[in-house]
């Protein structure tokens, strides 16, 4: 007798699978019966191994059919040797994954992997060590050159240019500054007339490159998407001569530096009317020896207030002076609206001067996603017109000798920011205010999952929804020395207090405390130790495995150690970060 699920068509079951990740699909449906086994193993899979345990990784590899996989995302940020482990499961990887079209390599220490000949999309991000990753990337790209249609790299030096030709490349994304001579070399290796999407940042090499860039643009006859940064001093006339050659351009994103005519909205309007551009994002900067007056800034905005900008296109712009860069900047909204707000910056102003109608200010400036907001508690604080509703990271900076009562602190915060949306709280820029301020804030942040703090002791009641904790050295007062938050005397109490915390980052000063934390914090999935140079000589992954009971019982590939060198003025000092991930 058929179950209700078996009565569903394959198409409907596939639609259900679209809402599940591969592990849930395999774990939930494999082994029910032959009917479901057949459906599961015919469903196209996109495998994302960015944050996955070793046990889940092995389970997925044991239960998939290679021909199912069309996209593969590999990352060694938390699991080392992922490619070697993958090849253990699939020693004939190149011959088995025949439908693999796209591969992403993220945070890889090594990624020597022979790909199927028809893998046409490659992405390389934040791979290390740097001196090796570019050469390895070149090898992988070189092998796929004939079929590659999409290439995304974070280093211009990772693209091979000798004895190679990209016949079918249509999308090229270079997330790195490059000299024009480097870009010119790359363009000579591409069927440039076939390029549809290009992202590149070109900087000045002490010689004019715009005449040559104009020739390149003349050959980009199929280009519809351009994201370009031109780090040289240019005029509107020179820029227009290049862009007007792109006859099929529909989506333009540009960052440029140059003469005053570059920020002339009337000139841009005339140019845009002669093109097919449907979407236009820009950030244009002028170098200024002194800040522009508010009247001068408003005059620059006035040229972007015509009916073309405000009524026909509904394209709005804002402007600001950037003191530390000595620049006046005008930019399109919402694309280039800064997603980080810092009240401690010189001449902090928010929202910026703009062409946005007053009735749309809430939508454009306060309901947009803000990645991080640095908030400074003050007495008699002026409240904003609207509340920020989508702040991801909230940093609290407490100025010295500032006296704000509990009620003032929480009232001004809740009036300024929707604390229900905060995912990460950084309470580490605090010296003076006690733990009671933090406890009060935790009671008003129900969605918080990551806390960063230097205000920490066993009296703190940490809500169970916080599963990630980063501790800094504790400094009770300005005049007192800082000390390590966890030591051999309180480690047992903290291990019981933090039973729901899965990820812990903590500064340590002895080998013994590292051993104690690993062995006593049994619930942790990831722990990162930050320590000084005195521990560098003895600590290694083998040392952890030998000296801790927990790691000696685990397979060596269930955790990884990473090292970081930190330079501080006036004399360089070393710091070490060790991380292991439990499965």
C-alpha positions in Angstrom: 0.0 0.0 0.0 1.4 3.4 -1.0 2.0 6.1 1.5 0.7 9.7 1.0 4.1 10.8 0.0 4.5 8.0 -2.6 1.3 9.3 -4.2 3.1 12.6 -5.0 4.7 13.0 -8.4 8.5 13.3 -8.7 8.1 17.0 -9.7 6.3 17.8 -6.4 8.8 15.9 -4.3 11.6 17.8 -6.1 9.8 21.1 -5.1 9.8 19.9 -1.5 13.5 19.1 -1.7 14.1 22.7 -3.0 13.4 23.9 0.6 15.8 21.4 2.3 19.6 21.2 2.3 21.3 18.0 1.0 22.0 16.6 4.4 18.3 16.8 5.4 17.2 15.3 2.1 19.6 12.3 2.4 19.1 11.8 6.1 15.3 12.1 5.9 14.5 10.1 2.8 17.3 7.6 2.0 16.4 4.1 3.1 12.7 4.6 3.3 12.1 2.4 0.3 13.4 1.9 -3.3 11.0 4.4 -4.7 12.4 7.3 -2.5 16.0 6.1 -3.0 15.5 6.4 -6.7 14.0 9.9 -6.5 16.6 11.2 -4.0 19.5 9.9 -6.1 18.1 11.6 -9.2 17.6 15.0 -7.6 20.2 17.6 -8.7 22.3 18.6 -5.8 24.2 21.8 -4.8 26.7 20.8 -2.1 27.8 23.5 0.2 30.6 22.3 2.6 31.4 25.7 4.1 30.3 24.9 7.7 29.8 21.2 8.0 30.9 18.6 10.5 33.1 15.6 9.5 30.3 13.2 10.3 27.8 15.0 8.0 30.4 15.4 5.3 31.1 11.6 5.3 27.3 10.8 5.4 26.6 13.0 2.3 29.6 11.5 0.4 28.5 8.0 1.2 24.9 8.5 0.0 25.1 10.6 -3.1 25.5 9.7 -6.7 28.3 11.8 -8.3 26.2 12.5 -11.4 23.7 14.3 -9.1 26.0 17.1 -8.2 26.0 20.2 -10.4 27.5 22.7 -7.9 30.2 22.2 -5.3 31.4 24.6 -2.7 34.5 23.6 -0.8 36.0 25.4 2.3 38.7 24.5 4.7 37.9 27.3 7.2 36.6 24.7 9.7 37.5 21.4 8.1 41.0 20.8 6.9 42.0 18.7 4.0 38.5 18.7 2.5 39.8 17.9 -1.0 41.8 14.9 0.2 38.8 13.6 2.2 36.6 14.1 -0.9 39.0 12.1 -3.0 39.0 9.3 -0.4 35.3 8.9 -1.1 35.6 9.5 -4.9 39.1 8.5 -6.1 37.9 8.9 -9.7 36.4 12.3 -9.1 37.2 13.7 -12.5 35.5 10.8 -14.3 32.6 10.5 -11.9 31.2 14.0 -11.4 30.3 14.4 -15.1 27.5 16.9 -14.4 29.5 19.2 -12.2 29.2 22.7 -13.7 30.3 25.0 -10.9 33.0 24.9 -8.2 33.8 27.4 -5.5 37.1 27.2 -3.5 36.8 29.2 -0.3 39.5 29.5 2.5 41.4 26.6 1.0 45.0 25.8 2.0 45.4 23.4 -0.9 43.0 22.8 -3.8 44.7 20.6 -6.3 41.7 18.9 -7.8 41.4 17.6 -11.3 37.9 18.8 -12.5 35.7 17.3 -15.2 36.4 18.8 -18.6 32.9 20.5 -18.7 33.1 22.3 -15.4 32.5 25.8 -16.7 32.3 28.1 -13.6 35.1 28.7 -11.1 35.2 30.9 -8.0 38.3 31.4 -5.8 37.9 33.4 -2.5 40.3 34.1 0.4 42.5 31.1 -0.2 45.8 30.8 1.6 48.8 30.8 2.0 48.9 33.6 -0.6 52.3 32.7 -2.1 51.0 29.2 -3.1 47.3 29.9 -3.8 47.9 32.0 -7.0 50.0 29.3 -8.6 47.6 26.5 -7.7 44.7 28.6 -8.9 46.5 29.2 -12.2 46.8 25.4 -12.7 43.1 24.8 -12.1 42.1 27.7 -14.4 44.5 26.6 -17.1 43.0 23.1 -17.3 39.5 24.5 -17.6 40.3 27.4 -20.0 38.6 25.9 -23.1 35.2 25.4 -21.4 35.3 28.2 -18.8 32.3 30.6 -19.1 32.4 32.1 -15.5 35.6 33.1 -13.6 35.7 34.9 -10.2 39.1 35.4 -8.5 40.3 37.6 -5.6 43.8 38.1 -7.1 44.7 39.3 -10.6 47.9 37.3 -10.3 45.9 34.1 -10.2 44.8 34.4 -13.8 47.2 32.7 -16.3 48.1 34.8 -19.3 50.8 32.8 -21.1 50.0 30.2 -23.7 46.3 30.2 -22.9 43.1 31.5 -24.5 39.6 31.6 -23.0 37.4 30.8 -26.0 34.0 30.9 -24.3 34.4 33.1 -21.2 31.4 35.4 -20.8 31.7 36.5 -17.1 35.0 37.8 -15.6 35.1 39.1 -12.0 38.4 40.3 -10.5 38.1 41.3 -6.9 41.5 42.9 -6.7 43.1 46.1 -7.9 45.2 45.7 -11.0 47.4 47.8 -13.2 46.0 48.5 -16.7 48.9 46.6 -18.2 47.8 43.5 -16.3 44.2 43.9 -17.4 45.4 44.4 -21.0 47.3 41.1 -20.8 44.2 39.3 -19.6 42.0 40.9 -22.2 44.3 39.6 -24.9 43.6 36.1 -23.7 39.9 36.4 -24.0 37.4 36.4 -26.8 36.6 39.9 -25.6 33.8 40.4 -28.0 31.9 37.6 -26.2 32.3 39.1 -22.7 28.9 39.9 -21.1 29.8 40.6 -17.5 33.0 42.3 -16.3 34.1 43.5 -12.8 37.5 45.1 -12.6 39.4 47.7 -10.6 42.2 49.5 -12.5 44.6 51.9 -10.8 47.1 54.4 -12.2 50.6 53.1 -13.0 52.0 56.7 -13.5 51.0 56.7 -17.1 47.7 57.5 -18.9 45.8 54.4 -19.6 42.4 55.8 -20.7 43.3 56.0 -24.4 44.1 52.3 -24.3 41.0 51.5 -22.2 38.9 53.2 -24.9 40.2 50.7 -27.5 39.4 47.8 -25.2 35.8 49.2 -24.7 35.4 49.4 -28.4 35.8 45.7 -28.6 33.4 44.9 -25.7 30.5 44.7 -28.1 28.4 42.2 -26.1 29.0 43.7 -22.6 25.8 44.3 -20.7 27.0 44.4 -17.1 30.0 46.5 -16.1 31.3 47.0 -12.5 34.4 49.1 -12.7 36.6 51.1 -10.4 39.0 53.6 -12.0 41.7 54.7 -9.5 43.1 57.6 -11.5 42.4 61.2 -11.9 40.0 61.7 -14.8 37.6 64.0 -16.4 34.0 63.4 -17.4 35.0 63.8 -21.1 37.6 61.0 -20.9 35.2 58.7 -19.0 32.4 59.4 -21.5 34.6 58.5 -24.5 35.2 55.1 -23.0 31.7 54.3 -21.8 29.9 55.4 -25.0 31.7 52.6 -26.8 29.7 50.0 -24.8 26.7 49.9 -27.1 24.9 47.0 -25.3 25.6 48.2 -21.7 22.5 47.9 -19.5 23.9 47.7 -16.0 26.7 50.1 -14.9 28.3 50.3 -11.5 31.3 52.7 -11.4 33.7 54.2 -8.8 35.9 57.0 -10.1 38.1 59.9 -8.9 38.7 63.1 -10.8 37.8 66.6 -11.8 34.7 68.6 -10.7 32.9 67.9 -13.9 32.8 64.2 -12.9 30.0 65.0 -10.3 28.0 67.1 -12.8 24.5 65.5 -12.7 23.4 67.4 -15.9 26.3 65.9 -17.9 25.5 62.4 -16.6 21.8 62.9 -17.5 22.8 63.8 -21.1 25.1 60.8 -21.4 22.6 58.3 -19.9 19.9 59.5 -22.4 22.2 58.4 -25.2 22.6 54.8 -23.8 20.6 51.7 -23.0 21.6 51.8 -19.4 18.7 50.7 -17.1 20.5 50.4 -13.8 23.2 52.9 -12.7 25.1 52.8 -9.5 28.0 55.2 -8.9 30.4 56.6 -6.4 32.3 59.7 -7.6 35.0 61.4 -5.5 36.9 64.6 -5.6 40.1 65.3 -3.7 39.7 68.4 -1.6 42.2 70.3 0.6 39.4 71.5 2.8 35.8 70.4 3.4 33.1 71.7 1.1 30.6 73.9 2.8 27.0 72.7 3.2 26.0 75.2 0.5 28.6 73.8 -1.9 27.4 70.3 -1.2 23.8 71.2 -1.8 24.8 72.9 -5.1 26.4 69.6 -6.2 23.2 67.7 -5.3 21.0 70.2 -7.2 22.2 68.9 -10.5 20.7 65.5 -9.6 17.3 66.9 -8.9 15.9 67.2 -12.4 12.8 65.3 -13.5 15.0 62.8 -15.2 16.6 61.7 -11.8 13.7 62.1 -9.5 10.5 61.4 -11.5 11.5 59.5 -14.6 14.2 57.2 -13.1 13.6 57.6 -9.3 17.3 57.6 -8.9 18.5 59.3 -5.7 22.0 60.4 -4.6 23.7 61.5 -1.4 27.0 63.2 -0.6 29.4 63.4 2.2 32.9 64.7 3.1 35.4 62.0 4.1 37.9 63.8 6.3 40.5 61.1 6.7 40.7 60.7 2.9 40.3 64.4 2.1 37.6 63.6 -0.4 34.1 64.9 -1.3 32.0 62.0 -2.4 28.7 61.8 -4.2 27.0 58.4 -4.6 23.8 56.6 -5.7 21.3 55.2 -3.3 20.8 52.7 -1.9 23.7 50.8 -3.6 26.6 52.9 -2.2 25.0 53.9 1.1 27.6 53.0 3.8 26.5 49.9 5.6 28.7 50.7 8.6 27.8 53.6 10.9 30.3 54.8 13.4 29.3 57.6 15.8 32.9 58.0 16.9 34.1 59.2 13.5 35.0 62.8 13.0 32.0 65.0 12.0 29.6 62.1 12.1 26.4 62.9 10.3 23.5 60.6 9.6 21.5 60.5 7.4 23.7 62.3 4.8 22.6 65.2 2.6 20.7 63.7 -0.3 18.0 64.1 -2.9 15.7 61.6 -1.2 12.3 63.1 -0.5 11.6 63.5 3.2 8.8 61.0 3.1 11.2 58.3 1.9 13.9 58.9 4.5 12.8 56.1 6.7 12.8 53.6 3.9 16.2 54.6 2.5 18.2 55.4 5.6 16.6 53.5 8.6 14.9 50.5 7.2 18.0 49.4 5.1 20.3 46.7 6.4 23.3 48.1 8.4 26.1 45.6 8.9 27.5 47.3 12.0 26.6 50.3 14.1 28.9 51.9 16.7 26.8 53.5 19.3 28.1 55.9 22.0 26.0 56.3 25.1 25.6 60.0 26.1 23.7 62.1 28.5 20.8 64.1 27.0 21.2 62.3 23.7 19.3 63.7 20.6 17.1 61.0 19.2 16.9 60.3 15.5 13.7 60.9 13.5 13.3 57.2 12.9 14.5 53.9 14.4 17.1 51.7 12.7 15.3 48.4 12.1 17.9 46.2 10.5 21.2 46.5 12.3 23.2 43.2 12.3 26.1 44.1 14.6 25.8 46.6 17.5 29.0 47.9 19.0 28.8 49.9 22.3 31.6 52.3 22.9 31.7 53.9 26.3 33.5 57.2 26.5 35.6 57.8 29.6 33.8 59.7 32.4 30.4 59.3 30.7 27.7 58.9 33.3 24.4 57.5 31.9 21.9 55.8 34.2 20.5 52.4 33.4 17.2 53.8 32.4 18.7 56.5 30.1 21.0 53.9 28.6 18.2 51.4 27.6 15.6 54.1 26.7 17.8 55.9 24.2 19.0 52.6 22.7 15.5 51.2 22.2 14.3 54.6 20.8 17.2 54.6 18.3 17.5 50.9 17.4 15.2 48.0 17.1 17.1 45.7 19.5 14.9 42.7 18.5 16.9 42.4 15.2 20.4 42.5 16.7 22.3 39.2 15.9 25.8 40.2 17.2 26.6 42.5 20.2 30.1 43.9 20.7 30.4 45.1 24.3 34.2 45.0 24.4 34.9 48.7 24.0 33.9 49.2 27.6 35.9 50.3 30.6 34.1 51.4 33.7 30.4 50.4 33.4 29.7 47.2 35.2 28.2 43.9 34.1 24.7 45.2 35.1 24.6 47.3 31.9 25.4 44.3 29.8 22.8 42.2 31.6 20.2 44.8 31.0 21.0 44.9 27.3 20.9 41.1 27.0 17.3 41.2 28.3 16.3 43.4 25.3 18.0 41.5 22.5 16.0 38.2 22.1 17.5 37.4 18.6 21.2 37.8 19.8 23.3 34.8 19.0 26.9 36.1 19.2 28.3 38.2 22.2 31.7 39.9 22.2 32.7 41.3 25.6 35.4 42.2 28.0 32.8 42.6 30.8 32.5 39.0 32.1 32.4 37.0 35.3 30.4 34.2 36.8 27.6 36.6 37.9 26.5 37.1 34.3 23.4 35.2 33.2 23.9 34.4 29.6 20.6 33.7 27.7 20.4 30.3 26.0 19.8 31.8 22.5 23.5 33.0 22.6 25.5 30.1 21.2 28.6 32.0 20.2 30.8 33.9 22.7 34.0 35.9 22.1 35.8 37.0 25.3 38.4 39.8 25.5 40.7 40.6 28.4 38.7 42.0 31.4 39.6 45.5 32.4 37.5 46.6 35.5 38.5 50.3 35.4 40.7 52.7 33.4 43.5 52.6 36.0 43.5 48.8 36.5 45.4 46.1 34.7 43.5 43.8 32.4 43.4 40.1 33.2 42.3 36.9 31.4 38.6 36.0 31.8 39.0 32.2 32.3 41.7 30.7 34.5 42.3 27.4 36.2 40.3 28.5 39.3 37.0 29.4 37.5 37.2 27.1 34.4 35.0 24.5 36.0 32.3 27.0 36.9 32.4 28.6 33.5 32.1 25.2 31.8 28.8 24.6 33.6 27.6 28.2 33.1 28.2 28.2 29.4 26.8 24.7 28.6 24.7 26.1 25.7 27.6 27.9 24.0 28.8 26.1 20.9 31.5 28.5 19.7 34.1 30.1 22.0 36.9 32.5 21.3 39.0 33.3 24.4 42.4 34.8 25.3 44.7 32.5 27.3 48.1 32.7 28.8 49.0 29.2 29.7 49.1 25.7 28.1 47.2 24.3 31.1 44.1 26.5 30.6 43.9 25.5 27.0 43.9 21.8 28.0 41.3 22.5 30.7 38.9 24.3 28.3 39.1 21.7 25.6 38.5 18.8 28.1 35.9 20.5 30.3 33.8 22.4 27.8 32.4 19.2 26.2 29.6 21.0 24.5 31.8 23.2 22.4 31.9 22.7 18.6 34.5 25.3 17.9 37.1 27.0 20.2 39.7 29.6 19.3 42.6 30.4 21.6 44.3 33.8 21.3 47.7 33.7 23.0 51.0 35.6 23.1 54.4 34.7 21.6 55.5 32.8 24.7 53.3 29.9 23.8 54.4 29.8 20.1 57.3 27.4 20.4 55.5 24.4 21.9 52.0 24.5 20.6 50.9 22.6 17.5 48.1 20.3 16.4 50.1 17.3 17.5 50.6 18.9 20.9 46.8 19.3 21.3 46.3 15.7 20.4 48.9 14.4 22.8 48.0 16.6 25.8 44.2 16.7 25.8 42.0 13.7 26.5 39.2 14.9 24.2 41.3 15.4 21.1 43.3 12.2 21.6 40.1 10.3 21.2 39.1 11.9 17.9 40.2 11.5 14.4 42.9 14.0 13.5 40.8 15.5 10.8 37.9 16.6 13.1 39.8 19.7 14.1 42.1 22.2 12.6 44.7 24.7 14.0 45.4 28.0 12.4 48.1 30.6 13.1 48.0 34.3 12.8 50.8 36.9 13.1 49.8 40.3 14.5 52.0 43.4 14.2 51.8 46.2 16.7 53.7 49.5 16.8 56.3 50.5 17.9 57.7 47.0 18.2 56.2 43.9 16.4 54.8 41.3 18.7 53.4 37.9 17.7 50.1 36.4 18.6 48.8 33.0 17.9 45.3 31.8 17.2 44.5 28.1 17.5 41.1 26.8 16.5 39.6 23.3 16.5 36.2 22.2 15.4 34.4 19.3 17.1 32.1 16.9 15.3 
